[in-house]
Amino acid sequence: DSLYIQKLREAIKIKRRGKISKGILLLQDNAPVHNSHVARSEARACGYEILPHPPYSPDLAPSDFHLFPAMKLFLKGKRFPDYAALISEVTSWLEDQPGMFYKNGLQSCIKRWEKCITLGGSYVEKD
């Protein structure tokens, strides 16, 4: 296995403990490390389903339209003495979000995909 797949497997085991039997859907950007033939083949061999993601589509990335705006509001006006304090605060915030926060982001992503298809691949600004 490639280093990428090894790291991915480790992260999934930690974050999805006991839920792997339900299947894994991967939504990733088109970075070369994610989109290489080797990485895609190994991900499929692990039983992961890879969801398609058009190139240059931040409007279709849940992190860009759902996660980062909420995090930006949380961090607004805060100052941190060092990088470690920032990482600690962001990690705590991510862990404190209820499951519905992430579920809503993914459901919104589906709506955006559908809208993008309806618009013939055009940019989607709002839900």
N, C-alpha and C positions, 0 to 999 in steps of 0.2 A: 504494500500500500504506500501511496505517496504521503509525505509529511502532512499535506493539506487534509487528506482523508483521515489520517490518524488523529489530528487535532479536532477535526469535525466530529469523529466518533466519540472522543473523550468528552467534548462539550455536550453532545447529545445525551450521553450516559448520565452526566451530572445534572443537566437541566430537565431531562425527561425521564428521570428515574421511574421505572415501573410502567411507563407509558409507551415504550418502544413497540409493543405488540400492536398498537393502533396504527402503526405506519408513520413514516416521516415524510413530510413535504418540504422541499427546499426551495425557498425563494431568495435568489441571490442576484447581485448585479452582474454585469458582464465583464468583470475584471478577468484578465487572462488566467489567473490562478483558479478561478471558479469555473471558467468556461472552456478550459483545455479539454481535448479529447480524453486524455488520461483521467483527469479529475471527474469528468462526467461519466465515463465508463466505470470507474471505481465506485462512484456514488450509486449508480444503478445496480452494480454487483452487490452492494450492501443492502439493497432493497429500498433505497431512498427514491422518491419520486421527485423529479426536477421540474418545477413550474417554469414556463417560459417567461422571459423578461426582455422586452424590447430594449435595444441600445439607447443610451442617452435619454432615459425616462425617469427623472427624479420625481415627476408627478405620479408615478406608479410605484414608488418605493415607500412602504409604510413608515420607515424611519424618517423620511423627509417630510411627509405631510401629516403624520400623526405623532410620532415619538418626539422628534426634535422641537416642534413648537411648544408642546407641553413642558418639556425639559427646560426650554428657554425661559418660559414663564416662571418656573420654579427657581431658576438660577438668577433671575433678574435682580440686580442690585447687590448680590452677594459677592463677597471678596474672600479669597482663600490665601492663607499664609504660604502655601506651597502646592506643588502638583499633587502630592499624596493626599492632602486634605480635599482637593477638588475631586479626585478619583473616589475617595471614601464617600463624599456627599452624593455624587452621582450614582454610585453603586447602591447606596442605601435607598435613594429615591426609586431606582429601577426595581429593587426588591420589594418596596412598599406598595407598588402599584397593584391594584387588584387584577385578577385574571380577566375581568371584563374590559379593563383598559386595553389590554393586548388583543382580546377577541374583537372589540369594536374597531380597532385599527385594521385588523385583517378583513373584517366584513366591509369596511370602507374601501379597502383595496380592491375587493371584488367588484364593488360598484364602479370604481374608477376604471378598472379593466373593461367592464361592460360599456361604459361611456366612451372610452377610447376606441373601442371596436365600432360603436355606433357612429363616432365622428371620423371614422376611416383612418385612425391612427394619430389624430391630432392631439395636441397638448391638452391636458385636463387640469384646469386651474382650481375648480371648486367641485365639491360633491353635489 
